Amino acid sequence: MTQPDRRYKFGRHLEALTDEVFHVFRWTLMVGFARFLATEFPSPLLDLLYWALTMLLFGYLSSRFLLRPELRIF
């Protein structure tokens, strides 16, 4: 870690990964809260909101983690 280029590159990867983890965490909280509302207060509108947020979370995960080269998972 004494080489500035490697340290900078590692820092960029770590920052990008941390940023994405927090975004996923926020999305998960939103979906979880929508699920809570849909189960506690049965309503077709809340069920629709839950499923819409779930699809958006799946799309977000797909686009961010599968299409971004700077986030190395595997």
N, C-alpha and C positions, 0 to 999 in steps of 0.2 A: 504493500500500500504506500510505498514511498514514491512511486511514479505518479506525477500529477495527472497524466492522461487516463491512467487506469482508475485512479481515485475519482476523477470527474465522471467517467463513464459508469462506474459502480454507483456513485451518488445519483446520477440521472435515473438508472434502473430502479434503485431503491425508492426514490421519490415518486416515480411513476407507479410503482407497485403499491406503495402506501396510499397514494391518491385514489387509485382504483379500489382498493380494499374499503376505504371509507365511503366511497360512492355506493358500493355494493351493500355495505352495512346500512346506509341510509335507505336504500331501496327496499332492503329486507324489512326494516322497521315499518316502512309505509305499507308494504304488503301484509305484514303481520297485524298491523292496526286495522287495516281494511278487513282482514279475516276475522278479527275480534268483533268488529262492528257487524259483520254479516252473520256471525253465529249468535251474538247477543240480541240483536234486533233484526229478526228475519224480515227481509224486504228484497224484492227482485232487483231494485236499484242498487242496493249494497252488494248483492251477489254479483251483479254486472261490474260494479266498481272493483271488487276483489279480483275477478277473472281478468279484467282489463289491465290492472296493475301487475298481475302475475305474468301476463303475456309481455308487458313492457319490460319487466325484470328479466325475463328469459331473453328477449331481444337485446337488452342492454348487455347482459352477460355474453351473449354470442358475439355481438359486435366488438366489445372491448377486449375480451380475452382471446378470441380466436382470430381476430383480424389485425391486432396491433403487434408489430414485430418487437417493440422494445419491452414488452412484458413477456418474459420467458417463464413459462410454467413447466414445460417438459424439457 
